[in-house]
């Protein structure tokens, strides 16, 4: 599983006792993962598992022990468009990790948006650009999206708007670091 955040935005608001989260992970935004190693997601790269109705989770810090919402529970809705992966969730603040996540976000400590995914064979292409390599992910199996403190992509951002007053980073075993998947 790979993970990364790429110029994502996250909005959280409290309404009637529930906390609503809205986020976008833009396609087409190129990011430098390491010197000479760049990556970009093609439009609708995450479409397959979303349209198939597969279970996908919203997590805190890529930790499956800290779920915030899921498609199976009906608290997470995802939509892949030509421009972005759109995320809508309702977070129940009754668990300790959800309370911690919401408090850390309010304090400005959680600013990254990061998807957890696998790239199947044929789901990417790598090309040389001078001395650099550019990996374009054309199809990825999305398993989770996380709000993180330090995203794998330095340009990832989370923004909080409309807060109301009432109210090591490895995912599960089997993770593969993004740079280990590169080939030319």
Secondary structure, 3 states (H helix, E strand, C coil): CEEECCCCEEEEEEECCEEEEEEEEECCCCEEEECCEEEEECCCCCHHHHHCCCCCEEEECCEEEEEEEECCCCCEEEEECCCEEEEEEEECCCCHHHHHHHHHHHCCCCCEEEEEEECCCCCEEEEEECCEEEEEECCCEEEEEEEECCCCCCCCCCCCCCCCCCCCCCCCCCCCCHHHHCCC
